[in-house]
Amino acid sequence: MTAKKILMVLTSHAELGNTGEKTGFWIEEFAAPYYAFVDAGVEVTLASPKGGQPPIDPKSEQPDFQTDSTKRYFDDQKTQELVANTLPLAEVNAADFDAVFYPGGHGPLWDLATDTNSIQLISSFLAADKPVGAVCHATAVLMDVKATSGEYLVKGKVVSGFTNSEEEAVGLTDVVPFLLEDELVKRGADFQKVDDWNVFAIRDGLLFTGQNPASSELVAEKMLTYLNQL
């Protein structure tokens, strides 16, 4: 049996609004799903809008946010080199993969949420009955994808993502370009959540979404369960 192939798409955006601070992808939200996939024998390819090294959110490198997965990443030179050499998103073809997964961090709010290559890619995966996963802020990648009917993809779909109360807790409500929960609800999504910082992931058809960094591995596990049934 040939190994499943999953594309992981990371943000290329490094500036946290007008704060002068940096953002990017959240290490835990990459590392936990990445190792869940590779440990299951999946072949993982990495891409980002600009290609090359995607920015890491410096806050995700702080001691308080380290997990077994992030520690493994920091000891894993080979994977760090893969991250440093992501493919440009425009060069990626959905037909080459069985699924796509988007790790979060605040970066995707500024680039992947409206990236035309990403929107087209997600549409291609779904049209081919292939699953799409996203966690935390990366659920923003689904916002402007349209269904074949012309309606927003998320209309009537159960999804999760970083909540308004979690954004308030990290003090960035007035910094982010939009509040993810609000925008998904505006587009007709059935936005579901649990208490702040608790693990929550949900599947609706081909969409697999998770609420926050703690939920990233569960999203990956749900996707693996689905793929293994095919």
Backbone as a ProteinNet text record, in pm:
[ID]
protein_1_A
[PRIMARY]
MTAKKILMVLTSHAELGNTGEKTGFWIEEFAAPYYAFVDAGVEVTLASPKGGQPPIDPKSEQPDFQTDSTKRYFDDQKTQELVANTLPLAEVNAADFDAVFYPGGHGPLWDLATDTNSIQLISSFLAADKPVGAVCHATAVLMDVKATSGEYLVKGKVVSGFTNSEEEAVGLTDVVPFLLEDELVKRGADFQKVDDWNVFAIRDGLLFTGQNPASSELVAEKMLTYLNQL
[TERTIARY]
84.6	0	88.7	62.3	145.5	112.3	214.3	196.9	105.7	24.7	-57.3	34.7	-10.5	67.1	-16.9	38.9	-31.8	50.7	-16.1	44.8	16.5	119.6	100.4	137.7	47.7	67.8	86.4	200.6	236.3	228.3	206.1	199.2	336.8	333.5	456.7	456.1	353.7	336.5	402.3	486.3	567.7	534.8	454.9	431.6	299.9	303.4	181.8	112.5	41.1	-28	68.9	31.7	117.3	189.2	201	258.5	410.8	472.3	618.1	667.4	574.4	609.8	599.3	658	657.2	550.5	505.4	416.1	461.2	374.3	410.8	327.1	387.8	314.1	351.8	258.9	276.9	339.3	456.3	532.9	454.2	384.6	308	206.7	145.5	40.8	96.5	225.1	292.4	347.9	422.3	498.6	408.9	303.6	219.3	152.3	87.8	30.3	136.9	246.7	352.6	401.7	431.8	483.2	374.4	249.4	139.7	132.6	150	144.9	265.1	385.7	503	515.2	474.8	479.6	380	278.9	179.8	220.3	341.3	391.1	349.2	294.9	251.1	370.9	366.2	468.7	419.8	494.1	450.1	533	465.1	528.5	487.3	580.6	552.9	552.3	456.5	447	408.9	428.2	387.6	368	295.1	270.4	397.2	500.3	623.5	730.9	710.4	814.5	928	1023.6	1137	1097.7	1169.3	1150	1026.3	923.4	809.7	845.7	794.5	828.1	764.6	840.5	790.7	747.7	630.5	586.6	680.9	754.5	851.7	790.1	664.1	599.2	589.1	576.3	561	692.5	800.4	930.3	955.2	864.3	882.8	862.9	930.5	925.7	785.4	694.4	559.1	482.6	523.1	445.5	511.4	609.2	677.5	605	600.7	537.2	636	599.2	686	711.1	609.1	623.1	717.3	707.4	796.9	940.9	958.2	1095	1154.5	1072	1117.9	1159.1	1079.3	1110.1	1244.4	1267.9	1392.3	1515.4	1494.2	1604.9	1615.9	1529.9	1515.8	1565.7	1695.7	1757.6	1699.3	1669.8	1618.6	1483.7	1394.5	1264.1	1277.5	1367.8	1390.7	1437.6	1517.5	1563	1447.9	1356.2	1238.1	1153	1137.8	1060.8	1127.9	1258.5	1333.1	1322.5	1273.5	1270.4	1132.3	1029.3	893.5	877.6	790	759.2	670.1	686.1	590	451.7	350.5	215.5	167.8	208.4	165.3	215.3	318.1	375.7	317.3	222.1	168.4	41.4	27	-89.7	-165.2	-291.7	-372.7	-376.2	-363.8	-371.7	-259.2	-152.8	-36.4	-51.6	-162.1	-175.5	-311.6	-315.8	-440	-516.6	-449.4	-512.9	-425.1	-483.6	-406.8	-437.9	-335	-350.6	-284.6	-356.1	-305.4	-281.9	-154.9	-126.9	-157.2	-188	-221.5	-104.3	-134.1	-50.6	-126.9	-93.5	-169.5	-141.5	-26.8	11.9	-95.1	-163.5	-261.7	-373.7	-402.8	-508.1	-474.4	-344.7	-302.8	-276.1	-232.9	-203.2	-290.2	-291.1	-360.5	-512.2	-567.8	-713.7	-766.4	-685.6	-730.3	-641.8	-548.9	-455.3	-529.3	-522.9	-599.7	-549.2	-419.6	-366.9	-419.9	-425.7	-475.7	-624.5	-702	-846.1	-870.7	-794.7	-808.9	-767.2	-660.9	-610.8	-715.4	-773.8	-876.5	-994.9	-1035.9	-1145.8	-1112.7	-987.3	-945	-946.2	-899.1	-901.5	-1045.7	-1133	-1271.4	-1343.2	-1312.8	-1375	-1333.9	-1215.4	-1165.1	-1196.1	-1285.7	-1325	-1206.5	-1119	-1002.1	-1016.5	-977.6	-1000.1	-909.1	-964.8	-894.5	-896.4	-778.9	-768.8	-709.6	-754.9	-700	-721	-627.3	-639.4	-616.6	-691.5	-674.7	-702	-610.5	-632.5	-635.2	-580.2	-573.8	-710.7	-812.4	-946.7	-989.1	-918.6	-944.4	-925.8	-850.7	-828.3	-957.7	-1058.3	-1185.3	-1283.2	-1256.9	-1354.6	-1406.4	-1315.5	-1355.8	-1361	-1352.2	-1370.1	-1520.1	-1553.4	-1693.9	-1724.6	-1845.5	-1894	-1935	-1961.6	-2000.6	-2130.4	-2209.8	-2336.3	-2314.5	-2189.5	-2160.7	-2171.4	-2227.1	-2235.5	-2099.9	-2080.1	-1958.1	-1953.3	-1835.9	-1816.5	-1863.2	-1834.5	-1862.1	-2009.5	-2090.9	-2232.6	-2297.5	-2352	-2417.8	-2323.7	-2192.8	-2094.9	-2051.5	-2028.5	-1976.9	-1825.1	-1778.2	-1633.2	-1594.8	-1466.4	-1413.3	-1291.7	-1233.8	-1117.2	-1093.5	-992.2	-958.4	-1077.1	-1119.6	-1243	-1219.1	-1328	-1318.6	-1262.1	-1306.3	-1260	-1112.6	-1066.1	-923.1	-840	-891.7	-821.7	-812.4	-921.7	-922.3	-821.4	-812.5	-720.7	-574.8	-542.5	-402.5	-382	-487.3	-473.8	-458.5	-511.7	-490.6	-620.3	-729.2	-858.3	-850.9	-777.3	-770	-650.7	-575.9	-457.6	-485.1	-557.3	-583.4	-672.6	-659.6	-740	-888.6	-923	-1062.5	-1065.6	-1182.5	-1201.2	-1254.1	-1178.2	-1208.2	-1348.3	-1382.8	-1515	-1625.5	-1613.4	-1715.2	-1728.6	-1614.4	-1618	-1676	-1644.8	-1700.4	-1851.7	-1894.9	-2038.9	-2110.5	-2047.7	-2107.5	-2131.5	-2045.4	-2056.5	-2147.8	-2213.7	-2313.4	-2263.3	-2140	-2085.5	-2154.4	-2164.1	-2209.1	-2081.4	-2040.9	-1913.5	-1929	-1850.5	-1859.3	-1727.8	-1739	-1621.8	-1646.9	-1538.7	-1546.4	-1478.4	-1463.3	-1397.8	-1257.2	-1213.8	-1082.3	-972.5	-888.2	-764.6	-787	-912.4	-938.7	-929.2	-906.8	-893.4	-1030.7	-1041	-1165.7	-1137.5	-1178.9	-1166.7	-1292.7	-1331.1	-1457.2	-1446	-1521	-1525	-1665	-1672.8	-1798.6	-1768	-1803.6	-1771.7	-1621.6	-1572.3	-1428.7	-1352.7	-1422.2	-1358.4	-1325.6	-1199.9	-1151.9	-1091.5	-1151.1	-1102.3	-1085.2	-993.8	-966	-961	-987.4	-1007.6	-879.8	-775	-660.1	-534.8	-418.7	-297	-310.2	-379.6	-394.1	-472.5	-546.2	-633.4	-567.1	-445.3	-383	-360.2	-314.4	-287.4	-416.7	-523.6	-650.8	-706.4	-690.1	-733.8	-659.5	-527.5	-445.4	-489.8	-517.8	-560.1	-694.1	-786	-915.5	-896.7	-805.5	-778.6	-716.1	-623.9	-559.8	-662.2	-752.1	-856.9	-940.7	-974.4	-1053.3	-975.4	-851.2	-770.2	-746.9	-733.9	-709.1	-832.1	-946.7	-1069.9	-1093	-1016.6	-1036.3	-979.4
-119.1	0	124.8	216.3	336.4	429.6	501.5	592.6	709.3	753	872	994.4	1094.3	1217.9	1335	1409.4	1526	1651.9	1754.8	1886.2	1968.2	2029.2	2122.6	2262	2357.5	2494	2589.4	2656.4	2750.1	2893.8	2985	3126.8	3183.2	3290.3	3364.7	3502.6	3530.5	3665.9	3678.5	3781.5	3793.1	3911.9	4007	4129.4	4122.6	4149.5	4146.2	4281.4	4302.8	4430.3	4546.7	4652.4	4771.7	4778.9	4665.1	4664.4	4671.5	4641.9	4631.7	4497	4412	4276.9	4179.4	4063.2	3961	3855.2	3793.3	3678.2	3576	3480.6	3375.5	3253	3134.8	3013.4	2973.2	2904.5	2860.6	2722	2707.6	2583.5	2459.4	2464.6	2348.2	2304.1	2402.1	2370.5	2311.5	2328.6	2258	2124.7	2130.5	2012.6	1895.3	1920.5	1809.2	1735.8	1808.1	1737.2	1673.8	1745.4	1694.1	1558.1	1549	1421.6	1315.1	1357.1	1259.8	1198.3	1282.9	1234.2	1144	1193.4	1114.7	985.1	989.3	866.7	762.8	809.2	718	673.1	712.5	670.1	758.2	876.4	969.3	1046.5	1072.4	1154.9	1299.5	1388	1526.9	1620.8	1708.9	1814.5	1948.3	2042.4	2172.4	2282.4	2373.7	2486.7	2612.1	2727.8	2856	2953.5	3062.8	3155.6	3201.8	3234	3285.9	3180	3060.3	2958.7	2992	2901.7	2925.1	2914.7	2990	2983.1	3061.9	2995.4	3069.1	3123.7	3239.6	3297.6	3219.5	3203.2	3138.8	3247.7	3233.3	3327.5	3314.6	3422	3410.9	3371.7	3407.7	3370	3218.2	3149.2	3003.5	2933.1	3011.7	2956.1	2973	3043.2	3067.8	2938.8	2928.1	2804.7	2758	2852	2814.7	2735.7	2750	2690.1	2565.7	2510.9	2392.6	2264.5	2173.6	2042.8	1936.6	1811.8	1705.3	1723.1	1767	1784	1898.5	2009.8	2121.9	2088.4	2017.9	1977.9	1885.3	1795.8	1705.1	1784.9	1887.5	1971.5	2042.5	2098.8	2173.8	2082.8	1953.4	1856.6	1789.7	1830.8	1761.5	1850.9	1844.3	1929.9	1904.2	1779.8	1744.6	1812.7	1809	1873	2024.3	2080.4	2225.3	2267.6	2183.5	2214	2207.4	2112.4	2104.8	2231.3	2277.1	2399.1	2519.7	2521.5	2633.8	2638.6	2531.5	2523	2485.3	2552	2521.6	2558	2485.8	2515.1	2638.9	2720.6	2829.3	2769.9	2825.2	2770.1	2762.8	2858.5	2862.8	2742.2	2674.7	2561.6	2426.4	2430	2307.3	2264.6	2134.4	2080	1986	2014.2	1931.7	1785.1	1760.9	1623.7	1535.2	1597.2	1521.3	1474.3	1512.6	1485.3	1424.1	1359.8	1298.8	1390.3	1491.9	1582.9	1706	1811.9	1932.8	1974.7	2026.3	2069.6	2206.2	2296.5	2431.8	2452.9	2463.3	2501.9	2651.1	2688.1	2826.9	2911.6	2999	3114.2	3233.4	3355	3470.5	3502.8	3459.5	3492.4	3468.3	3352	3323.7	3426.6	3500.4	3601.8	3707.8	3733.1	3837.9	3787.5	3661.6	3618.5	3503.2	3390.6	3273.1	3289.7	3373	3391.4	3440.2	3519.8	3578.8	3539.2	3446.8	3406.4	3329.9	3382.5	3320.9	3180.8	3157.3	3022.4	2923.6	2967.8	2881.6	2851.9	2955	2937.6	2837.7	2852.5	2760.6	2618.7	2610.1	2479.6	2405.7	2476.5	2415.2	2370.2	2454.2	2417.4	2290.6	2278.5	2160.8	2034.6	2045.8	1930.3	1883.5	1977	1940.5	1884.4	1941.1	1892.2	1748	1711.1	1575	1484.3	1530.8	1453.9	1423.3	1523.4	1508.7	1601	1553.5	1631.8	1754.1	1853.6	1978.4	1998	2014.6	2035.5	2171.6	2230.6	2358.9	2370.3	2438.4	2452.5	2597.2	2638.7	2769	2881.4	2977.9	3087.6	3041.8	2924.9	2878.9	2843.4	2829.4	2806.9	2923.7	3036.4	3152.7	3119.4	3014.7	2979.9	2935.8	2898.2	2851.2	2965.3	3082.6	3191.8	3230.9	3250.3	3302.9	3197.2	3070	2962.4	2951.5	2938.8	2926.8	2782.6	2740	2610	2622.7	2511.6	2515.7	2593	2602.2	2677.7	2828.1	2870.8	3013.8	3067.5	2987	3025.6	3005.2	3068.3	3042.8	2895.9	2837.3	2696.2	2664.5	2755.7	2726.9	2743.4	2794.3	2815.3	2682.2	2676.3	2555.1	2445	2472.5	2371.5	2393.2	2282.2	2288.9	2308.3	2417.8	2445	2501.1	2495.3	2558.7	2642.7	2708.4	2793.1	2877.5	2962.1	3048.2	3138.7	3140.4	3210.1	3357.1	3432.8	3573.6	3587.1	3498.3	3509.5	3471.7	3379.4	3345.3	3460.8	3527.1	3643.6	3754.4	3772.4	3874.5	3837.9	3710.3	3664.9	3691.2	3685.4	3712.4	3860.3	3941.2	4086.5	4136.3	4061.7	4101.8	4131.9	4149.6	4177.9	4299.3	4402.4	4526.2	4528.9	4419.6	4413	4331.5	4220.9	4131.7	4201.9	4165.3	4230.9	4199.3	4090.6	4053.5	3948.4	3930.6	3824.8	3701.6	3593.8	3473.8	3419.7	3407.7	3354.2	3437	3569.8	3658.1	3639.7	3632.3	3624.3	3491.5	3384.6	3255	3252.9	3309.3	3316.2	3402.5	3515.2	3603	3529.3	3432.4	3356.9	3234.3	3225.1	3120.5	2993.2	2994.4	2873.2	2843.7	2716.9	2673.1	2661	2772.6	2778.4	2715	2612.5	2543.3	2555.7	2556.2	2578.9	2521.3	2510.4	2474.4	2586	2567.5	2670.2	2698	2822.6	2866	2766.2	2739.3	2661.4	2510.9	2467.4	2323.9	2261.5	2131.4	2059.6	2041.7	2083	2063.4	2057.4	1949.9	1934.7	1868.4	1905	1855.8	1833.2	1734.7	1705.8	1733.2	1795.9	1806.2	1770.7	1650.5	1605.5	1598.6	1678.9	1680.4	1787.9	1862.6	1969.4	1921.5	1939.6	1902	2026.9	2073.5	2197.4	2183	2262.9	2260.9	2401.8	2413.8	2545.2	2623.6	2557.5	2629.7	2540.9	2588.9	2507	2368.1	2358.8	2229.4	2128.1	2178.3	2093.1	2042.2	2087.2	2059.6	1911	1839.2	1697.3	1618.3	1658.4	1588.2	1604.7	1722.3	1742	1645.1	1636.9	1546	1401.1	1363.7	1225.4	1193.6	1289	1269.3	1254.9	1333.4	1322.4	1187.2	1141.5	1012.5	898.6	906	804.5	799.4	917.4	926.9	868.2	909.7	862.7	712.1	658.5	515.1	429.7	494	422	416.6	496.4	502.7	379.6
0	0	0	-93.5	-99.6	16.2	61.7	175	135.7	230.7	209.1	201.8	127.8	112.7	160.6	254.5	308.5	285.8	238.5	223	348.2	406.1	517.2	468.1	489.3	438.8	556	556.8	664	614.5	706.1	672.3	633.1	553.5	523	587.8	669.8	725	862.1	877.8	999.3	1089.3	1041.7	1119.4	1195	1324.8	1407.2	1399.6	1291.2	1271.7	1273.8	1345.1	1356.1	1490.3	1557.2	1692.3	1692	1577.6	1574	1622.5	1666.7	1709.8	1593.8	1613.5	1508.5	1535.2	1427	1437	1333.9	1302.2	1207.3	1236.6	1223	1260.6	1402.1	1467	1605.6	1603.6	1666.3	1652.2	1691.3	1803.6	1848.4	1742.7	1675.6	1578.3	1449.4	1429.4	1320.4	1369.6	1478.9	1522.9	1561.9	1638.6	1685	1568.3	1474	1359.9	1269.8	1249.2	1161.6	1211.1	1339.5	1392.1	1398.8	1421	1414.9	1275.3	1173.9	1035.9	1003.4	1030.1	988.5	1069	1195.4	1276.8	1225.8	1153.4	1095.7	955.1	914.3	783.9	667.9	700.4	596.2	540.7	411.2	345.9	350.4	415.3	433	345.8	274.9	196.6	256.1	263.1	323.7	217.6	231.3	139.8	217.6	155.4	212.7	96.4	117.3	6.1	-65.2	10.5	-50.2	-70.5	-14.3	-19.8	76.2	87.1	176.7	323.1	406.6	551.4	595.6	646.3	701.1	839.2	876.5	1006.6	1121.3	1226.8	1348.8	1446.9	1504.6	1607.3	1726.6	1760.3	1869.6	2003.1	2023.1	2149.7	2162.5	2048.8	2053.6	2087.2	2094.4	2134.9	2284.9	2353.2	2496.1	2576.5	2691.4	2771.2	2807.4	2835.9	2878.5	2772.5	2646.7	2537.7	2478.9	2550.1	2496.5	2535.8	2440.9	2459.8	2412.3	2426.6	2375.9	2225.9	2153.6	2008.1	1973	2044.1	2012	2049.9	2161.4	2201.4	2096.4	2045.1	1939.2	1815.7	1782	1666.3	1682.9	1800.9	1822.9	1822.2	1842.2	1836.4	1699.4	1607.9	1479.7	1365.3	1340.5	1239.1	1099.8	1070.6	938.1	910.6	1010	992.1	987.4	1066.2	1061.2	921.6	858.1	721.3	622.3	642.9	556.7	570.9	694.4	719.1	653	652.9	594.9	442.6	383.8	237	184.5	235.5	189.2	41.9	-24.7	-164.4	-173.6	-278.8	-299.6	-329.4	-267.7	-278.4	-424.3	-505.3	-645.3	-724.9	-674.3	-746.7	-703	-610.3	-553.5	-627.3	-646.9	-716.8	-622.4	-601.2	-510.4	-552.9	-680.9	-732.3	-680	-630.4	-581.6	-437.1	-370.5	-227.3	-193.7	-77.8	-29.4	64.1	120.1	215.3	231.3	289.2	320	463.1	530.5	670.1	687.3	755.3	780.5	929.7	974.6	1112.8	1132.4	1256.2	1284.2	1332	1425.5	1453.5	1397.7	1439	1390.4	1244	1192.8	1056	950.3	950.8	846	833.6	941.4	933.4	829.7	810.8	718.9	577.2	561.8	424.5	374.7	443.4	390	385	470.5	472.9	338.2	269.2	142.2	25	46.1	-59.4	-170	-292.4	-401.3	-434.5	-422.7	-447	-343.7	-218.4	-112	-131.3	-164.1	-185.5	-298.9	-407.4	-520.9	-482.2	-403.8	-361	-276.8	-181.3	-95.8	-181	-274.3	-363.9	-441.5	-485.6	-562.7	-476.9	-353.7	-262.9	-240.2	-210.6	-180.6	-304	-420.8	-544.1	-573.6	-524.8	-545	-425.1	-337	-217.2	-126.2	-110.4	-23.3	97	216.4	337.9	352.4	420.2	449.8	600.9	660.8	804.4	836.2	946.6	991.2	1140.9	1206.3	1351	1392.3	1494	1556.7	1455.5	1439.6	1345.3	1200.2	1172.6	1033.7	977.4	1063.4	1010.6	921.5	934.8	848.4	700.3	669.6	528.3	460.5	540	484.2	456.6	512.6	514.1	376.6	282.9	152.6	42.9	81.8	-15.8	-45.7	-173.6	-213.1	-253.2	-220.9	-267.4	-413.8	-479.2	-620.5	-640.4	-535.2	-541.6	-545.9	-514.3	-506.4	-364.6	-274.4	-132.7	-66.2	48.5	124.6	165.4	152.4	185.7	327.5	421.7	563.3	600.3	508.3	539.9	576.7	698.5	745.4	789.3	784.3	823.5	968.6	1037.7	1174.4	1167.9	1224.3	1227.4	1363.2	1392.2	1512.7	1474	1571.5	1548.8	1672.8	1667	1780.4	1810.9	1935.7	1972.4	2007.3	2007.6	2048	2188.7	2279	2418.4	2431.2	2349	2351.7	2295.3	2191.1	2134.3	2237.9	2313	2419	2527.6	2558	2663.1	2628.9	2498	2458.4	2425.1	2442.7	2428.5	2286.5	2188.2	2048.4	1973.2	2046.8	1983.6	1892.2	1934.2	1855.8	1760.9	1755.7	1668.5	1542.6	1558.6	1445	1341.2	1212.4	1108.1	1117.5	1185.1	1208.1	1317.6	1378	1476.6	1403.6	1409.9	1332.6	1360.3	1486.8	1522	1457	1468.1	1410.9	1260	1191.3	1044.9	996.4	1065.5	1026.5	1048.8	1160.7	1190.3	1085.6	1047	945.6	814.4	785.6	660.5	674.6	789.2	806.1	869.4	919.5	982.1	1114.7	1146.4	1278.8	1362	1423.3	1495.2	1632.4	1658.3	1787	1864.3	1996.4	2080.9	2219.8	2294.8	2436.2	2515.2	2644.9	2727	2674.8	2693	2645.1	2679.5	2580.8	2593.4	2611.4	2610.6	2618	2478.9	2475.9	2348.6	2284.3	2156.9	2083.9	1933.8	1871.1	1726	1674.8	1553.7	1500	1349.7	1303.3	1160	1107.1	990.4	917	772	732.9	597.3	575.9	481.7	450.5	528	613	690.3	831.2	870.5	1003.7	1067.1	1175.5	1236.5	1386.8	1442.3	1585	1640.5	1770.5	1831.5	1859	1905.5	1960.1	1952	1997.2	1985.8	2047.1	2159.3	2227.5	2144.5	2045.7	1965.1	1837.5	1811.9	1681.4	1655.9	1756.8	1736.8	1715.4	1783.9	1769.7	1627.9	1569.5	1430.3	1339.4	1358.9	1276.9	1295.2	1418.9	1445.9	1378.8	1381.2	1315	1163.7	1108.9	965.2	931.3	1014.9	991.6	998.4	1095.4	1107	979.8	930	806.1	687	671.9	559.3	562.6	681.7	695.6	661.3	657.2	622.3	471.9	398.2	252.4	183.2
[MASK]
++++++++++++++++++++++++++++++++++++++++++++++++++++++++++++++++++++++++++++++++++++++++++++++++++++++++++++++++++++++++++++++++++++++++++++++++++++++++++++++++++++++++++++++++++++++++++++++++++++++++++++++++++++++++++++++++++++++

